[in-house]
Every structure is written in structure tokens, then in C-alpha cells.
Amino acid sequence: MKIYTKTGDKGQTSLFGGTRVPKHHIRIESYGTVDELNSWIGLLRDQDIEKELRKLLIHVQDRLFSIGAILATPPEKETLKNGKPRLNIPKIADNDIKLLENEIDKMNEDLPPMTHFVLPGGHQSVSYCHITRTVCRRAERLASHLFENEPFDEKVIQYLNRLSDYLFVLARKLSYDLKIDEVKWIPEKES
């Protein structure tokens, strides 16, 4: 199979099921940003972090591939003519969302309470985590925009929302584990 097909040379691409749309279509932006998020999670996973965190991030990457497939499928192509689902991929389940919530709660147990917003940074791993979080928020915004026009399983948006929360707490945990002081955002007063 060749990587290049030349079918996108005029600025259009195919969704799952064959529908052609411009490459700047909100659906393409949505799943493209999820793909970008998945790449950032891979970079985060490549950092010197705990084995259990790596294992969870691999699971998250798997879920993001499922989300990408869901977002790449227009509603009219979700099922075959016989009514069977076109996609043979796992859907996002309540348990996927609950797993992230449980991990957030577990990490928060050891962290000092938040009293201020924190400035991203302090260590390369922490910075990668914050970048990943912001890409996740962008993916969530784009998916939300798409959902308004062409609804899909709302658990996708819930998952992205919880994942960005998870990534924020993970950044705090990495700072804590690395003994990096979080820099609190305290607005500077005018002089």
C-alpha cells in the first residue's frame, strides 16, 4: 500500500465511509487535533516517568484512536444498510471516564492544595504535560463545535474534558515528584 494517494492534492479528503470534505472541515480539525494530542501524549510517555503512568498513557492513546475514528465518521455513515455499526471499534465507556477520575483523585491525595493558578513550566516533563493539556483543551473545543452541528456520542467530549483535568493534575504530580516548586500566578501590580 502506498502512503501517498494524491486524492488530497486539491484540498479535499475522505471521511470514514467515503464522504469527501475540505481538509479544513471542522470534522477534520477535530480528529486531526485528537491525533496531535495523541502525539504529545507519546512524547510525554517518553519522559522519565513512573511505569504505571506510562501504562495509563498507552491506554489513553488507545482511547484517543477510538475517538479519532468516531470523529472521522459522519452520522449518516455510522451504520451499514443492514443497521449494523460500520465501525468495529470500542466506544468510549463510562469506565474510561471513571478511570481518569480515579487517577485524578489518587494523585490529588498527595498534592498540596491549590491556592492559586500555577504557571506552566519548571521542568521539561512538566512543560510537556502542560502543552499536552492545552492541546487536549483545543481538541475538546473543536469536538464541542462539531457536536453542535453533527452530534455524536457525548462521552467523547466528556472524556476529553476529564483527560485535560487529568493532565493538569499529572503536571502538578510531576512537579511534586521532581521536587520542583510550582510558580503561583500572582498578578503583578502596576508600578
C-alpha positions in Angstrom: 0.0 0.0 0.0 1.4 3.4 -1.0 1.4 6.2 1.6 0.6 8.8 -1.0 -2.7 8.5 -2.9 -2.8 12.0 -4.5 -6.5 12.1 -3.7 -6.0 15.1 -1.4 -4.0 17.2 -3.8 -6.9 19.6 -4.4 -7.5 20.2 -0.7 -10.2 17.5 0.0 -10.1 14.3 1.9 -12.3 11.4 2.6 -14.1 10.7 5.9 -14.7 7.2 7.1 -17.4 5.9 4.7 -16.2 7.8 1.7 -17.7 11.3 2.1 -15.4 13.9 0.6 -14.9 17.2 2.6 -12.4 20.1 2.5 -9.3 19.5 4.6 -10.3 22.5 6.8 -13.7 21.0 7.7 -14.5 21.1 11.4 -14.6 17.3 11.4 -11.1 17.1 10.1 -9.9 19.8 12.5 -11.5 17.8 15.3 -9.9 14.4 14.7 -6.7 16.0 13.5 -6.3 17.7 16.8 -7.0 14.5 18.6 -4.2 12.9 16.5 -1.9 15.8 17.5 -2.9 15.2 21.2 -2.1 11.6 20.8 1.4 12.5 19.6 2.0 14.9 22.5 0.9 12.1 24.9 3.5 9.9 23.2 6.2 12.5 23.9 5.0 12.8 27.5 5.1 9.0 27.8 8.7 9.0 26.6 9.8 11.1 29.6 11.4 9.7 32.7 8.1 9.0 34.5 6.7 6.1 36.5 5.9 2.8 34.8 2.3 2.9 35.9 1.9 6.4 34.4 3.3 5.2 31.1 0.9 2.3 31.1 -2.1 4.6 31.7 -0.9 6.9 28.9 -0.8 4.0 26.5 -4.4 3.2 27.4 -5.3 6.9 26.9 -3.6 6.7 23.4 -5.8 3.7 22.6 -8.9 5.6 23.6 -7.8 8.6 21.5 -7.6 6.4 18.4 -11.2 5.3 19.1 -12.2 8.9 19.5 -10.5 9.8 16.2 -12.4 7.1 14.4 -15.7 8.3 16.0 -15.0 11.9 14.9 -14.0 10.7 11.4 -17.4 9.1 10.8 -20.2 11.4 9.7 -23.6 10.5 11.3 -25.1 9.2 8.0 -22.2 6.7 7.7 -22.3 5.3 11.3 -24.3 2.2 10.4 -24.5 -0.1 7.4 -27.7 -0.5 5.3 -28.5 -3.6 7.5 -28.4 -1.5 10.6 -25.1 -2.9 12.0 -22.5 -0.4 13.2 -20.0 0.5 10.5 -17.1 0.9 13.0 -15.9 -2.1 14.8 -14.1 -0.1 17.5 -14.7 0.2 21.2 -16.9 3.2 22.1 -15.9 5.5 25.0 -17.4 4.0 28.1 -18.3 5.4 31.5 -15.5 3.2 32.9 -13.0 5.1 30.7 -14.1 8.4 32.2 -14.2 6.9 35.7 -10.6 5.6 35.3 -9.4 9.2 34.7 -11.4 10.5 37.7 -10.0 7.8 39.9 -6.4 8.6 38.8 -7.0 12.3 39.4 -8.3 11.6 42.9 -5.4 9.3 43.7 -2.8 11.8 42.5 -4.6 14.7 44.4 -4.3 12.8 47.7 -0.5 13.5 47.9 -0.5 17.0 46.4 -0.7 20.2 48.4 -4.0 22.1 48.0 -4.2 24.6 45.2 -4.4 28.2 46.4 -3.5 29.9 43.1 -3.3 29.2 39.4 0.2 27.9 38.6 2.4 29.0 35.7 3.3 26.1 33.4 7.0 25.1 33.5 9.7 24.2 35.9 10.9 21.0 34.3 10.8 19.7 30.7 8.4 16.8 31.6 6.1 19.2 33.4 6.1 21.6 30.4 5.3 18.8 28.0 2.4 17.8 30.2 1.0 21.4 30.2 1.4 21.6 26.4 -0.4 18.3 26.1 -3.2 19.6 28.4 -3.7 22.7 26.2 -3.8 20.6 23.0 -6.4 18.5 24.8 -8.5 21.6 25.6 -8.3 22.6 21.9 -9.4 19.1 20.9 -12.3 19.4 23.3 -13.3 22.8 21.9 -13.3 21.6 18.3 -15.2 18.4 19.2 -17.8 20.5 21.0 -18.2 22.8 18.0 -18.6 19.7 15.8 -21.1 18.2 18.2 -23.3 21.3 17.9 -23.6 20.7 14.2 -23.4 16.9 13.8 -23.9 15.2 17.2 -22.0 12.0 18.1 -21.6 10.1 21.4 -21.3 12.8 24.0 -19.0 10.6 26.1 -16.3 11.7 23.6 -16.5 15.3 24.9 -16.7 14.1 28.5 -13.6 12.0 28.0 -11.6 14.9 26.5 -12.8 17.2 29.3 -11.7 14.7 32.0 -8.4 14.0 30.2 -7.5 17.7 30.3 -8.2 17.7 34.0 -6.1 14.5 34.4 -3.2 16.2 32.5 -3.3 19.3 34.7 -3.1 17.2 37.9 -0.4 15.0 36.3 1.6 18.1 35.7 1.3 19.0 39.4 2.2 15.5 40.4 5.3 15.5 38.2 6.3 18.8 39.8 5.8 17.3 43.2 7.7 14.1 42.4 10.6 16.0 40.8 10.6 18.5 43.8 10.0 21.4 41.5 8.4 24.4 43.1 5.2 25.4 41.4 5.3 29.1 40.5 2.0 30.6 41.6 0.3 33.1 39.4 0.0 36.3 41.4 -0.9 39.2 39.1 1.8 41.8 39.1 0.7 45.2 40.3 1.2 48.2 38.1 4.1 50.3 39.1 
